Amino acid sequence: MVTYREPDGWEILGDPSRRAIVECLAVRPRAVGELADELPISRPAVSQHLRVLKDAGLVDDEAAGTRRVYRLNPAGVSALRDQLDMFWKRTLQGFQEIVGQEDEEES
């Protein structure tokens, strides 16, 4: 039996268009039209990608007159950074264990 699970932030950022949107939003908040002007994808495609990013908690939006302005969600980005920090700490711990074992073998 196959079970469905929601993709995590890393999987969502695996899409080059979504990464490009996040990179643009890291510079400053933007509306859909501004993003579409900068990217090689259509305005409807930008909107679809923003919906996925928003559902994943990576971006927020707010009304600004007749348009919506999107920005990175600090909490969502922080959660990805926390995961990356955890991976890095585990890697360093593994490296320290290997070095410690080699030092014991040489003694």
TISE-5615 format. One line per 3 residues: number of its first residue (from 1); their letters; for each residue x, y, z of N, C-alpha, C, CB. Coordinates in pm, whole numbers, plus 50000, padded with zeros to 5 digits. Glycine has a CB too. Example, Ala and Ser with C-alpha at 12.3 -4.5 7.8 and 13.67 -1.06 7.14 Angstrom:
BEGIN
1> as> 51319/49431/50780/51230/49550/50780/51320/49670/50780/51131/49553/50905; 51285/49775/50708/51367/49894/50714/51290/50003/50787/51408/49940/50572
END
This chain:
BEGIN
1> mvt> 50083/49882/50000/50000/50000/50000/50088/50125/50000/49905/49999/50121; 50061/50217/49912/50137/50341/49902/50065/50447/49983/50154/50385/49755; 50138/50514/50071/50078/50621/50149/50128/50755/50096/50110/50606/50300
4> yre> 50040/50851/50095/50075/50985/50047/50126/51068/50164/49954/51054/49980; 50229/51144/50138/50276/51239/50238/50305/51370/50168/50403/51186/50312; 50286/51477/50241/50313/51610/50187/50463/51624/50163/50261/51722/50283
7> pdg> 50503/51686/50053/50646/51708/50030/50700/51809/50132/50672/51759/49886; 50825/51792/50170/50884/51886/50264/50948/52002/50187/50989/51816/50355; 50996/52100/50261/51054/52219/50199/51169/52188/50106/51101/52312/50305
10> wei> 51249/52088/50139/51364/52053/50053/51316/51999/49920/51454/51950/50122; 51213/51915/49923/51159/51861/49798/51097/51973/49714/51053/51752/49827; 51026/52061/49779/50962/52172/49709/51067/52261/49643/50875/52254/49805
13> lgd> 51177/52284/49711/51284/52369/49655/51365/52294/49550/51376/52419/49765; 51337/52167/49529/51405/52091/49424/51365/52138/49285/51375/51944/49439; 51254/52209/49276/51209/52262/49148/51285/52392/49118/51055/52286/49148
16> psr> 51353/52401/49004/51433/52520/48972/51353/52649/48970/51500/52501/48839; 51229/52644/48925/51147/52767/48922/51116/52814/49064/51016/52742/48844; 51087/52721/49152/51058/52760/49291/51182/52816/49359/51005/52640/49371
19> rai> 51296/52753/49332/51422/52807/49388/51446/52948/49337/51542/52717/49352; 51420/52972/49209/51440/53105/49150/51346/53206/49216/51417/53101/48997; 51223/53165/49241/51128/53255/49309/51178/53288/49449/50987/53191/49317
22> vec> 51224/53187/49522/51275/53210/49657/51397/53301/49653/51311/53076/49725; 51484/53283/49555/51601/53370/49542/51559/53515/49517/51692/53321/49428; 51458/53535/49433/51408/53671/49408/51348/53731/49535/51303/53670/49296
25> lav> 51270/53652/49608/51206/53702/49729/51306/53725/49842/51099/53605/49775; 51422/53659/49834/51526/53683/49934/51583/53824/49920/51639/53578/49922; 51576/53879/49801/51626/54015/49777/51526/54116/49829/51652/54039/49626
28> rpr> 51396/54096/49794/51290/54186/49841/51154/54126/49807/51305/54328/49776; 51050/54167/49879/50915/54120/49848/50874/54166/49707/50814/54173/49952; 50791/54085/49642/50748/54117/49505/50607/54064/49480/50845/54058/49402
31> avg> 50543/54126/49384/50412/54079/49336/50434/53975/49227/50325/54197/49283; 50329/53903/49193/50338/53797/49092/50391/53853/48960/50200/53733/49070; 50339/53967/48919/50382/54026/48792/50530/54058/48790/50303/54150/48764
34> ela> 50582/54109/48900/50725/54139/48907/50808/54013/48894/50758/54209/49038; 50763/53907/48960/50835/53780/48951/50829/53725/48809/50776/53677/49049; 50712/53733/48747/50696/53681/48610/50784/53760/48513/50549/53689/48567
37> del> 50802/53889/48537/50888/53971/48450/51035/53929/48460/50874/54118/48486; 51074/53876/48574/51214/53839/48596/51246/53694/48563/51251/53866/48738; 51143/53612/48553/51164/53468/48535/51115/53423/48399/51094/53389/48646
40> pis> 51170/53313/48349/51128/53264/48217/51003/53175/48222/51242/53186/48154; 50911/53208/48312/50786/53133/48322/50669/53231/48322/50783/53044/48450; 50551/53181/48289/50434/53267/48278/50383/53311/48415/50324/53194/48204
43> rpa> 50301/53413/48412/50239/53463/48535/50155/53354/48603/50151/53585/48504; 50072/53277/48529/49998/53169/48595/50090/53064/48658/49906/53101/48495; 50203/53034/48593/50298/52937/48650/50359/52993/48778/50410/52903/48548
46> vsq> 50393/53122/48779/50447/53184/48901/50344/53172/49012/50484/53334/48876; 50218/53200/48982/50112/53191/49083/50100/53050/49139/49978/53234/49024; 50109/52949/49052/50100/52810/49099/50218/52776/49190/50096/52713/48979
49> hlr> 50338/52817/49150/50456/52790/49234/50446/52863/49367/50585/52832/49160; 50396/52986/49366/50379/53060/49491/50279/52992/49582/50335/53203/49462; 50175/52934/49525/50077/52861/49607/50142/52743/49677/49958/52814/49520
52> vlk> 50227/52670/49604/50297/52555/49663/50391/52603/49773/50376/52477/49554; 50466/52710/49746/50559/52765/49846/50484/52816/49969/50643/52878/49784; 50370/52877/49946/50290/52927/50058/50234/52811/50141/50174/53016/50007
55> dag> 50182/52708/50073/50129/52591/50145/50237/52524/50228/50070/52491/50045; 50362/52530/50182/50474/52471/50256/50524/52562/50366/50588/52439/50160; 50470/52683/50375/50511/52776/50480/50639/52851/50449/50528/52702/50607
58> lvd> 50682/52850/50323/50807/52917/50287/50787/53063/50245/50875/52842/50176; 50666/53097/50203/50636/53236/50169/50504/53278/50232/50631/53256/50015; 50490/53407/50252/50366/53470/50298/50326/53573/50195/50384/53536/50439
61> dea> 50202/53615/50202/50157/53722/50113/50068/53817/50190/50082/53664/49990; 50056/53937/50134/49964/54034/50192/49909/54121/50080/50035/54121/50301; 49790/54170/50102/49726/54255/50002/49793/54392/50003/49574/54268/50029
64> agt> 49817/54443/49883/49871/54578/49865/49789/54641/49752/50027/54576/49831; 49678/54701/49787/49588/54753/49686/49519/54637/49616/49663/54840/49584; 49531/54633/49485/49465/54528/49406/49554/54407/49382/49420/54584/49274
67> rrv> 49673/54408/49434/49764/54295/49411/49810/54236/49542/49885/54339/49328; 49872/54120/49533/49927/54053/49650/50079/54058/49640/49876/53905/49661; 50142/54091/49750/50287/54098/49755/50336/53979/49838/50337/54234/49817
70> yrl> 50432/53907/49782/50486/53786/49845/50623/53815/49904/50495/53671/49744; 50649/53752/50016/50778/53765/50084/50812/53631/50147/50776/53879/50191; 50939/53611/50176/50978/53487/50244/50919/53486/50384/51132/53473/50250
73> npa> 50879/53370/50428/50829/53353/50564/50948/53317/50652/50717/53241/50571; 50988/53407/50742/51106/53379/50825/51099/53248/50902/51127/53492/50922; 50980/53213/50949/50967/53088/51026/50992/52966/50937/50827/53078/51090
76> gvs> 50940/52968/50816/50960/52856/50724/51105/52841/50682/50874/52873/50602; 51168/52953/50652/51310/52950/50613/51396/52908/50731/51355/53089/50559; 51359/52954/50849/51433/52917/50970/51424/52766/50996/51380/52994/51092
79> alr> 51308/52708/50969/51292/52563/50988/51385/52486/50895/51146/52520/50964; 51399/52533/50769/51492/52468/50676/51636/52484/50725/51478/52528/50533; 51667/52601/50774/51803/52624/50825/51831/52535/50946/51822/52773/50863
82> dql> 51732/52519/51034/51749/52431/51149/51777/52288/51105/51624/52435/51239; 51705/52242/51001/51730/52107/50950/51871/52096/50893/51626/52070/50842; 51914/52197/50820/52048/52197/50762/52153/52198/50872/52066/52317/50669
85> dmf> 52131/52277/50976/52224/52279/51090/52233/52142/51157/52180/52384/51193; 52117/52074/51168/52117/51940/51228/52199/51843/51142/51971/51888/51244; 52178/51849/51009/52256/51762/50919/52405/51789/50936/52215/51783/50772
88> wkr> 52443/51917/50943/52583/51955/50954/52642/51907/51087/52598/52108/50943; 52568/51921/51195/52615/51875/51327/52637/51724/51326/52515/51914/51438; 52543/51651/51266/52559/51506/51258/52682/51469/51175/52433/51441/51197
91> tlq> 52705/51540/51069/52821/51514/50984/52950/51539/51063/52818/51603/50858; 52954/51650/51135/53074/51680/51215/53095/51578/51325/53064/51821/51275; 52987/51534/51388/52999/51432/51492/53052/51301/51434/52864/51409/51560
94> gfq> 53002/51264/51318/53051/51143/51251/53198/51155/51217/52970/51115/51125; 53240/51271/51170/53379/51294/51137/53466/51285/51262/53396/51431/51070; 53419/51345/51371/53496/51339/51497/53510/51195/51546/53428/51425/51605
97> eiv> 53404/51116/51530/53411/50976/51572/53512/50899/51488/53273/50910/51561; 53515/50922/51359/53611/50854/51271/53752/50894/51306/53583/50885/51123; 53775/51023/51329/53910/51070/51364/53951/51010/51498/53916/51227/51370
100> gqe> 53857/51004/51593/53887/50947/51724/53922/50798/51713/53768/50965/51817; 53853/50725/51627/53883/50583/51608/54021/50565/51546/53776/50516/51519; 54056/50651/51449/54188/50640/51386/54300/50672/51486/54198/50736/51265
103> dee> 54275/50769/51574/54374/50803/51676/54394/50686/51773/54332/50929/51753; 54284/50618/51809/54295/50503/51900/54369/50387/51835/54157/50457/51943; 54348/50366/51706/54415/50258/51633/54565/50283/51622/54354/50242/51492
106> es> 54604/50408/51611/54747/50443/51597/54820/50431/51730/54763/50586/51541; 54746/50441/51841/54810/50435/51973/54851/50298/52011/54721/50490/52077
END
